[in-house]
Amino acid sequence: MAEMAICKLEYDLTIDWNYMEELLVCYLELIRRKCTCIILRAFYDVMELLNIE
């Protein structure tokens, strides 16, 4: 997930909540239910790293 955010930053230098929300939904749709907590934890870590509120 972090790699996707970094690629987006390199492409157009902006990341907003809408992009991150769309990214999260895509990951959750692709991953089995038992991994949901891991994906949510990773999402939180990336949001914190990027300091997006």
N, C-alpha and C positions, 0 to 999 in steps of 0.2 A: 504494500500500500504506500509506503514511504517513497518507493521508486516512482510510482505513478505521480505523486505530488511533485517530486523533484523534476520529472520530465515536463510536467505542466508549467512549472516555474521557469524552466529553461526555454520553453517555447514562447510564452507570452508574458512572463514576469508577474503574473497575478494568480492568486488562488483565493477563492471566496467560499463562503459557506455552501452555496448551491452546488459548486463543483464537488466539494467534499461529501456532501449528502448524496449526490448521484453516484459517486465512487463507492460509498458505503453500501448503498442499495444493490449495486452490481455485485459486490463481493458477497453480500448476504444471500443473494439469489443463486449464486454459483456454489456456495459452500454448504455442506450438510449441516443440519441443525445442531449437532453436538459441538461444532466448532464456532458457533455464534459468539460465545463469550470471548474466545480468542480474537476474533475479528473485531469485536467491539473494543477490546482492550487495545489492540493495535491502532484502531481509529482514534481513540482517545490520546494515545501517545503521539501520533502524528499531529493531531490538532494542537496539542500542547507544545510540541516542537515548533510548529509554524506560528504559534501564538494567535490562532484564529478564535474569535469569540462569537 
